[in-house]
């Protein structure tokens, strides 16, 4: 804990905030996107917006794997869960995400579907061994951080000759999403001056994965850890680059992130997965080469092929502003559903469901402001 406390020193935080105040040009506005949902929660948890000058704005990005999964993919999981021979497994956040017609995996489980919450993909392997008469499907989601464990699951099932296990793969790629934010296929690009790069993802893919953004878009990227001093230092580094008219990739989180990331994990992922030509993201629409699918060599573990799943076109809640929030074009409190009726106890959109969602962060850490607005 002493090691962590070093990065939570209040006096140093105020010194860094004062330095940013002195750095920031009063004649310009800085819009910096923290891509990762974990960063968004850290920003609010430690009250960082109150420490920053008014012209340094933190914009919340789409770095929440539950939030960016489109309803249509969730409908596929619901379709599988209704099959009597299937045991569907996924991470806990995924179970509460609302789908079309007021459905969710949690409600499907209440109606009798066999849906299990897992902490590790390898638990699905154990379930498949315990229930050889059933088909166990792992509903896999996440960015590059959670992709290697899914690859391990598939590879180990293949080595053990497990035949009643498959994966509904929804793993997505961070750099492709950042590219889509800067060059959307429809409408205007989100106005971003620089990115606070994700921490966990970067331990896998490395800092060099972000090199195209300074070259192609002129946008600096600073990879940051999750502690308040990490984030404040990253903000200072971004403001400094922008003031000097520079655009580079910098690594504030050097204690965990290297230029090449984790080569062993990357080789494993490359062995099991390949890129999809296109994938639909909630909020970003169809993004080319932005997600992974299981390679033909492991096709027997691909739930999409085993069950010949359809591609439903499900609709979001018509009043939910989650897509605009994920693009950084609106704040959570600018959605007319936010706080009433959409709350963590009654989520109407994915950004309120997930523990990493921007709306959930706003609701959790801005209760005083919300209560004041309701009284007014």
Secondary structure by P-SEA (a helix, b strand, c coil): caaaaaaacaaaaaaaaaaaaaaccccbbbbbbcccaaaaaaaaaacccccccccbbbbbccccccccccaaaaaaaaaaaaccccbbbbccccccccccccccaaaaaaaccbbbbbcccaaaaaaaaacccbbbbbbccccccaaaaaaaaaaaaaaacccccccccccccaaaaaaaaaccccccccccccccccccccccccccccccccccccbbbbbbcccaaaaaaaaaaaaaaaaaccbbbbbcccccccccccaaaaaaaaacccccccccccccccccccccccccccccccccccccccccccccccccaaaaaaaccccccccccccccccccccccccccccccaaaaaaacaaaaaaaaaac
